[in-house]
Amino acid sequence: MKTKSQTKVAMTYGTILGLTGAIVSLVFFFCGADPQSKYPGFISYVLTIIAIIYGVKNYRDQELGGFISYGQSLGTGVLIGLFSGIIMAVFVVLMFTVIDPGLTEKIMDTAQQKMADKSMSEEQMETSLKWARKFMSPPFLFIFSIISSVFMSFIFSLIISIFMKKEQNPFDNRATDTI
């Protein structure tokens, strides 16, 4: 039996995660949810955890004979996040430039209102909004989406790998021993 590589398994689960995340975001968008709602982010975290668990479990059980080290598990989880992040980065750029080009302005208006509610000075608000606009540019959104996906996958994988690792007992190779 030919085994798949870690990258191929991670690519499969990362693609599933990225496409699922994009679909969830579109559902919230078309339902008219607030662009700064915390629910899509929460659902994204849950989906990421599920994808990492299933991806690592698949890699461990189907490709590595039921055994995986902590490092292999961690690496698989991070790779899942990387591939998912690339898909989500493309989606986010499309969201801000094609699907809803006014999204940046909606977010800026909401941010400005929150700053005004906190009694920030006009100068502070201008400076904050100027920087926020720079960070909402397509290249930054693309890079930030990938980095944040990899970072969150790394954090989740650190914990998940504790429970998913299953190392082979070195003393189980008795067939190769000669007395």
C-alpha positions in Angstrom: 0.0 0.0 0.0 1.4 3.4 -1.0 1.1 6.0 1.7 0.1 9.6 1.2 2.5 12.3 2.3 1.8 14.5 5.3 1.5 17.5 2.9 -1.2 15.7 0.8 -3.3 14.9 3.9 -2.9 18.4 5.2 -3.8 19.9 1.8 -7.0 17.8 1.7 -8.2 18.8 5.1 -6.9 22.4 4.7 -8.9 22.7 1.5 -12.0 21.3 3.2 -11.6 23.7 6.1 -10.9 26.7 3.8 -13.9 26.1 1.6 -16.2 25.4 4.6 -15.0 28.7 6.2 -15.7 30.6 3.0 -19.2 29.1 2.8 -19.9 29.9 6.5 -18.8 33.5 5.9 -21.0 33.8 2.8 -24.0 32.5 4.7 -23.5 35.1 7.4 -23.0 37.8 4.7 -26.1 36.9 2.8 -28.1 36.7 6.0 -27.1 40.3 6.7 -25.0 39.6 9.8 -22.9 42.4 11.2 -19.5 42.3 9.6 -17.9 42.5 13.0 -20.0 39.8 14.6 -18.1 37.3 16.7 -20.1 34.3 15.6 -18.3 33.6 12.3 -15.0 33.7 14.2 -16.3 31.3 16.8 -17.6 28.9 14.2 -14.2 29.2 12.4 -12.4 28.1 15.5 -14.6 25.1 16.0 -14.2 24.1 12.3 -10.4 24.5 12.6 -10.3 22.2 15.7 -12.5 19.6 14.0 -10.4 19.7 10.8 -7.1 19.3 12.7 -8.4 16.4 14.8 -9.7 14.6 11.7 -6.7 15.4 9.6 -4.2 14.2 12.2 -6.3 11.2 13.0 -6.4 10.3 9.3 -2.7 10.7 8.9 -1.9 8.7 12.0 -4.3 5.8 11.4 -4.3 5.5 7.6 -0.8 6.6 6.7 1.4 5.9 9.7 0.0 2.6 10.9 -1.7 4.1 14.0 1.3 5.9 15.4 2.3 9.6 15.3 4.8 11.7 17.2 3.9 14.9 18.9 5.9 16.8 16.3 4.3 15.0 13.3 0.9 15.8 14.7 1.8 19.4 15.4 3.2 19.8 11.9 0.2 18.3 10.2 -2.1 20.7 12.1 -0.1 23.7 11.1 0.0 22.6 7.5 -3.8 22.2 7.6 -3.9 25.8 8.8 -1.6 27.0 6.1 -3.6 25.5 3.2 -6.8 26.6 4.8 -5.3 30.1 5.2 -4.4 30.4 1.6 -7.9 29.6 0.5 -9.4 32.0 3.1 -7.0 34.7 2.1 -8.2 34.5 -1.5 -11.8 34.5 -0.3 -11.2 37.5 2.0 -9.6 39.6 -0.8 -12.5 38.7 -3.1 -15.0 39.6 -0.3 -13.5 43.0 0.1 -12.9 43.8 -3.6 -15.6 41.9 -5.5 -18.4 40.6 -3.4 -18.8 43.7 -1.1 -16.5 46.5 -2.1 -18.2 48.7 0.5 -17.3 46.4 3.3 -14.2 48.4 4.3 -16.3 51.6 4.6 -18.9 49.7 6.7 -16.2 48.5 9.1 -14.6 52.0 9.2 -17.9 53.6 10.0 -18.5 51.2 12.8 -15.0 51.7 14.2 -15.4 55.5 14.0 -18.7 55.3 15.9 -17.0 53.1 18.6 -14.2 55.6 18.9 -16.6 58.5 19.2 -18.5 56.6 21.9 -15.2 56.3 23.8 -14.7 60.1 23.5 -11.5 59.9 21.5 -10.2 63.2 20.1 -10.6 64.0 16.4 -6.9 63.6 15.9 -6.7 60.2 17.6 -9.7 59.0 15.5 -8.1 60.2 12.2 -4.8 58.5 13.1 -6.5 55.3 14.1 -8.7 55.2 10.9 -5.7 56.0 8.7 -3.8 53.0 10.0 -6.9 50.8 9.9 -7.4 51.7 6.3 -3.8 50.6 5.5 -4.4 47.3 7.2 -7.6 46.7 5.2 -5.7 46.8 1.9 -5.9 43.6 -0.2 -2.2 42.7 0.1 -2.3 43.1 3.9 -5.6 41.2 4.1 -4.1 38.4 2.1 -1.0 38.1 4.2 -2.8 38.6 7.6 -5.4 35.9 6.7 -2.6 33.4 6.1 -0.6 34.3 9.2 -3.6 34.3 11.5 -4.8 30.9 10.2 -1.3 29.4 10.7 -1.0 31.0 14.1 -4.4 29.7 15.3 -3.8 26.3 13.9 -0.4 26.2 15.7 -2.1 27.1 19.0 -4.9 24.5 18.5 -2.4 21.9 17.3 -0.2 22.4 20.4 -3.1 21.2 22.5 -4.7 18.7 20.1 -1.3 16.9 19.6 -1.0 16.1 23.2 -4.1 13.9 22.8 -3.5 12.6 19.3 0.1 11.5 19.6 0.6 7.8 19.8 4.2 6.6 19.7 5.2 3.1 19.0 6.8 1.1 21.8 10.4 0.5 20.8 10.4 -2.9 22.5 7.6 -4.2 20.2 10.2 -5.0 17.5 10.9 -8.4 18.9 10.7 -10.1 15.5 14.0 -8.5 14.6 15.8 -9.6 17.8 17.9 -12.7 17.7 19.1 -14.5 20.8 
